[in-house]
């Protein structure tokens, strides 16, 4: 939710379309509230009180997401002022909705990624185990195993250590589990 209110960083097309749907639903809610206030005059004051914060939220989300979307394409956020120019606002809407962002880093930060998962190697790195000293050295990471598999002339599977070999190399002893801190809580 912080993505919709920040003027810093970059957002992708999916997030921009999602914000557009949210702002359109806010406008629909405001329209329905004003229609109800027209039929029942007693609702005029509550609708007026609700309208002011909803318009503020609508404007903030609209401008923040447009600025961040322009950042994703490598443009300055000041280009969102083109929304006040009659034909340029339509071009700006088309650019924000359909033009891909710049690949890699730009002056506004790292690229926006859908769901926080970018490339496959970054997603697979999430499954690597944390560093437990010697145990980490005993078992190669997925990247290292893939690199040795690509570097080897034969297509054999990378070496996977057994539980017994891990038990010999870990401070946890025969259990093959990492120790807690500097001392091991094993019976050995």
N, C-alpha and C positions, 0 to 999 in steps of 0.2 A: 504494500500500500504506500510505502514511502516513495516508490518510483513515481507515483502520480503527482506528488506534491513538491518534488525537488526540481530546481532549475539547473542542476549540475549533473554532468555525466551524459551518458548516451542510453537511448532505448531503441529497440528494434521495431519493425513494422507491426508485429503481433501485439506488442504492448501498446503501441499507438492506437491500433484499431480497437483494442479492449477499452482504452481510455475514452475513445470516441463513443463507444457503445454506452459507457457509464454516463458521459455527459449528455448524450441524447436521452437516456432514461431520466436524468434529472430534469431536462426540459419537458419531457412528457409528464412527469410528476407535477411540475409547476403549471402546465397547461390544464391538467385535470383539477388541480386545486383552484385555479382561477375560474374554471367552468362551474365548479361547485359553489364558489363564492357569488357567482352571478345569479344562480338560482335561489340561494338562501343568503340574504343580506346579513344574517347574524354571524356567518362565517368569514366576513370580510376582514375583521381585525386579526383573527388567528392565521388566516392565509397570508396576510401582509407580514405578520411576524415571522412566519416560516419562510416566506419568499426571500427575504434579505439574506439569511445565511446560505440558502440553497444557490442563489445567484453568485454569491462570493465563492462557494465551493466549485460551482460550474466554471467560472472564469479562471480560477486558480489552476484547476486540473487542465483546462484547455490550453492555457498559455504555457504551463510547465511542461506538458507533454510535447507541445509543438517545439519549444526551445530545445528539449533533449533530443527530439527526433531530428532537428536541424543539426545538432551537434553530431549525431550519428552519421550524417551525410557529409560532415566536414565544414558546414557553414556556421557562421556566427548566429547567435540567438536573436540578434537585432533584425534578421531577415523576417522574423514573425510579424514585424510591423507592416509587411506587405499585405497582411490580411485586411488592411483598411483600404487598399487599392482595388478597385472593382474587378478587373480581369486577373490581376496578379494573385488575388486570394484563391481563385479557382486553380491556378497553376500550382500554388503552394500546397493546396489540399491534395492534388494529384501527386506531387513530389513526396509529400510526407507519407502518403498511403501506399505508394508503389515502388519508389526508388530504393534500392538496397543501400545500406550503409557502407562506409569505407572499410575495407578489410584491414585487420590489424589495428595497431595503436594509431590514434591521431591526436591532435592537440587537446582534445576534450576527454581523453582517457581510453581505457581498453574497450574493445567492441562489446556491444550488448549481445547476450546470448539467450536463447529460449530456455527458460527454466534453470539457468545457471550452468548448464552443461554445454560446453562448446564442442571441441573436437573429441574424437573417440579416445585418443591417448590421455586427455585430461579426465575423461569419465573413468577410464580404467585405473588411473592413478588414485582415484578415490578408494579403490579396493585394496591398495597396498597397505601392509601392516605398519604400525608405527615403529620407530626405531627402538629396539630392545638390546642394544649393544652387540654382543657376539652373535646372537641369534640372527640379527639382520645380516651380518656378514655370511652366515651359513646358508641362507636362502636368498637367491637373487630376486630382485624385483621383477615385475612383469615386463618393464621396459628392458632391463638387462637381459632377461631370458629371451625376449623377442630379438634383441640385437645379436645375441650369440647364435640364435637360430638362423637369422638372415646372413650372418657373417660366415657360418660354417658351410663348407662346400657340399656336404651331404644333408639330406633332409631328415634328420632324426630329431626326436623330441628333446627339448632341453632337460638337463638333469634336475630332478626334484629330490631333495633330501628326504630320507625316511625319518620316522619318529625316533628310531634308535640313534641315528647320526645326529639328530637335533639334541637328544638327551645328553650325548657326550660333549656337545659344544655349548650348551646353555648353562648359565649359572644355576638354574633350577634343579639340576641333577637328573635323576632317572625319569622324572615326570615329563620332561620336555617342555615344561611351561616356563615362561619368564619369571624371574624373581621380582619381588616387590622392593624397589629401592636397591640399596647396596647389599642387604642381607637376604639370604634365601630362607624361606620358611619351609624347606623340605626336611624330611626326617633324616636325611643322610648327613 
